[in-house]
Amino acid sequence: MTPHDSEIPVYVISVAAELTGLHPQTLRTYDRLGLVSPGRAGGGGRRYSGRDIELLREVAQLTAAGIGLEGVRRILELENQVLALRNRVSELEADLAAAQFAAGRVPVTRNLPARRSTDSSVVVWRRK
């Protein structure tokens, strides 16, 4: 399965319910609350993707741990924000490295920990 395959809505609600161990009515409720947004077939029936299935399993784990649906919604929002911020940091680090390279300087991306080379000497990388 390629990464894009996980976004293709292929599972009908009964299959999604079986894969997640949740009742179909629970899946409808989660859709209504906006916790998951399955695709729709031509006739309006819900179609769940592999990513939707993963998300439903995460919701099930959180609710089983005693977290209310509003708490689950907030956790999912925060996880999405963290992912977006990590992606943005990666983009900015790449831009910085490219700008430093273009300026003729050695790109500095992060403080790197000390590493041992094969000859047992220690190499320490430091930001200047």
C-alpha positions as CSV (number, residue, x, y, z in Angstrom):
1,M,0.0,0.0,0.0
2,T,1.4,3.4,-1.0
3,P,1.0,6.4,1.3
4,H,-1.7,7.7,-1.1
5,D,-3.6,4.5,-0.9
6,S,-4.4,5.2,2.7
7,E,-6.3,8.3,1.7
8,I,-8.6,6.5,-0.8
9,P,-12.1,6.0,0.6
10,V,-13.0,2.4,-0.1
11,Y,-14.5,0.8,3.0
12,V,-18.3,0.9,3.5
13,I,-19.5,1.6,7.0
14,S,-20.1,-2.1,7.9
15,V,-16.5,-3.0,7.0
16,A,-15.1,0.1,8.8
17,A,-17.1,-0.9,11.9
18,E,-15.7,-4.4,11.7
19,L,-12.1,-3.2,11.2
20,T,-12.3,-0.8,14.2
21,G,-14.5,-2.9,16.5
22,L,-17.0,0.0,16.7
23,H,-20.7,-0.1,16.0
24,P,-21.8,1.6,12.8
25,Q,-24.0,4.0,14.7
26,T,-20.9,5.1,16.7
27,L,-19.2,5.8,13.3
28,R,-22.1,7.9,12.2
29,T,-21.9,9.8,15.5
30,Y,-18.2,10.4,15.1
31,D,-18.9,11.7,11.6
32,R,-21.7,14.0,12.8
33,L,-19.3,15.4,15.5
34,G,-16.5,15.9,13.0
35,L,-14.1,13.5,14.6
36,V,-13.7,11.7,11.3
37,S,-14.8,12.8,7.8
38,P,-15.3,9.8,5.5
39,G,-15.7,10.3,1.8
40,R,-19.1,9.8,0.2
41,A,-20.2,7.4,-2.6
42,G,-22.4,8.6,-5.4
43,G,-25.5,7.7,-3.4
44,G,-24.3,9.5,-0.3
45,G,-23.1,6.4,1.6
46,R,-20.0,6.8,3.7
47,R,-16.7,5.4,2.4
48,Y,-13.8,5.2,4.9
49,S,-10.1,5.3,3.9
50,G,-7.2,3.5,5.6
51,R,-6.4,6.8,7.3
52,D,-10.0,7.1,8.5
53,I,-9.7,3.6,10.0
54,E,-6.5,4.5,11.8
55,L,-8.2,7.6,13.1
56,L,-11.2,5.7,14.3
57,R,-8.9,3.3,16.2
58,E,-7.2,6.2,17.8
59,V,-10.6,7.7,18.9
60,A,-11.6,4.3,20.3
61,Q,-8.4,4.0,22.3
62,L,-8.8,7.5,23.7
63,T,-12.4,7.0,24.7
64,A,-11.5,3.6,26.2
65,A,-9.0,5.4,28.3
66,G,-11.8,7.5,29.7
67,I,-11.4,10.6,27.6
68,G,-14.6,12.3,26.6
69,L,-15.4,13.1,23.0
70,E,-14.7,16.8,23.4
71,G,-11.3,15.9,24.9
72,V,-10.7,13.5,22.0
73,R,-11.5,16.3,19.5
74,R,-9.0,18.6,21.2
75,I,-6.3,15.9,21.3
76,L,-6.8,15.3,17.5
77,E,-6.6,19.0,16.8
78,L,-3.4,19.3,18.8
79,E,-1.8,16.3,17.1
80,N,-2.6,17.9,13.7
81,Q,-1.1,21.2,14.8
82,V,2.1,19.4,16.0
83,L,2.4,17.6,12.7
84,A,1.8,20.8,10.7
85,L,4.4,22.6,12.9
86,R,7.0,19.8,12.5
87,N,6.5,20.0,8.7
88,R,6.9,23.8,8.7
89,V,10.1,23.5,10.8
90,S,11.5,21.0,8.3
91,E,10.7,23.3,5.4
92,L,12.3,26.3,7.2
93,E,15.4,24.2,8.0
94,A,15.7,23.2,4.4
95,D,15.3,26.9,3.3
96,L,18.0,27.9,5.8
97,A,20.4,25.2,4.7
98,A,19.9,26.2,1.0
99,A,20.4,29.9,1.8
100,Q,23.6,29.1,3.8
101,F,24.9,26.9,1.0
102,A,24.1,29.7,-1.6
103,A,26.0,32.2,0.6
104,G,29.0,29.8,0.6
105,R,28.7,28.8,4.2
106,V,28.5,25.3,5.6
107,P,24.8,24.7,6.4
108,V,23.9,24.4,10.1
109,T,20.7,22.7,10.8
110,R,20.7,21.5,14.4
111,N,23.0,20.8,17.4
112,L,24.2,17.4,16.7
113,P,25.3,15.1,19.5
114,A,28.8,13.8,19.8
115,R,29.4,10.7,17.6
116,R,32.2,8.1,17.8
117,S,34.0,7.5,14.6
118,T,35.5,4.1,13.7
119,D,39.0,5.1,15.0
120,S,37.6,5.6,18.5
121,S,38.1,9.4,18.3
122,V,35.2,11.6,19.3
123,V,33.8,14.1,16.9
124,V,31.7,17.0,18.3
125,W,29.5,19.1,16.1
126,R,28.8,22.6,17.4
127,R,26.8,25.5,16.1
128,K,28.9,28.7,15.7
